[in-house]
Structures are given as structure tokens and as C-alpha cells.
Amino acid sequence: MNIEEMHTQDINDVLSAGRLCLCDKVTSTQTEMFRALFGGVIVGGSKPFGEKLDAYTANKHRVPEVLGALAVELERRGL
């Protein structure tokens, strides 16, 4: 996981999907989208969907830490 090398849009996508999961009514599609995007941060965005979901499962305890780091990186980029 190298957040500094991630594209700005990819960082924004993960944070947006995370925000959607904080809403009152979250669909399973929104949850799966967040899990896959978060897993992509861990293993790389070009990995297969199943591998991204496995990475999320193995690292879900790190969600707050990683989302915080992504937000800091966007701020560092001036966004």
C-alpha cells in the first residue's frame, strides 16, 4: 500500500464510498463497492474483485487508519 502513488480520483472514490456507508440506508451494493475499493488500496487496484474483497476482510480492522491516511493525502495535495 503506497498512498502517495495513488491517483487522486482513486483516493476520492474510496472516501466517497466510505461516506455512503455512513448513511442511514446502505445497500449491499454500496457496501460491496466500499469493500472492493478499500481492498484495492491494500493490494492494488488492478487485482481481481475477489482478491480485493479478501484484502478488505483481512484488513477491515485498519479501515479508520487507512481512511484517515487517505484524507491526509488529499489535504496534502491541496484538495
N, C-alpha and C positions, 0 to 999 in steps of 0.2 A: 504494500500500500504506500504510494507516494502521492500525497495530496497535491504537492506543489506542481507535479507534472500533469494533473488532471485538467481537462478543458473546463472553462468556466461554465459552459452550458451543462455539462455533466454534473458539476457540483450543485448548480442551481436545481437541476432535475431531482437529485436526491433530497435536497432540503424541501422542495415543494411537495414531493411525495410524502415526506415525513410530516409536514404540516397538515396534509389531507388526512392523515391517520389520527390526528388530534381532534377531528370534528366529531360531533355527536353521532352522526350516522355514517359509518365507514363500511364500504362494500368489501367483499372478499377480493375483488379485482384490485381495488386501491391498496389493500394490504399486501397482495402478491406483488404488485408493482413496486412498492417500497422495499419489500424483502429482496427482490431481484436487483433493484438499483443499489441498495446497500451492499449486497453481496458482491456486486460489480466493483465497488470501491475496494473491497478486500482482495479479490482475486483478479481483477481486471475486467473491463467492460466487454472484451471480446470473447469471454468464456461462454460456454453453453448455459442456457437458462437453469438447468438442474444443478450445475456446479455453483452458480451464483446463489441459488436457494440454500444449498448445503453450506456455503460460506456464511450466509446470514445466520443459519441455525447454530453454527459453531462459534459465531462471534456476536450474537444478539446481546450479550452482556456488555458489549462495548458500544452499543448504539449511542448513548449520551455523549461519550467521549469523542467518538468519530464525528457525530453531527456538530458538536462544538468546534472541533478542529476544522471542519468544512466551512462553518460560518466565519471563523477567524481568517481562513484563507481568502474567502470572498472579500472580507473587510480589508485585508492586506492588499488585495488587487484594486481596491477603491470602489467596490460595488456595493 
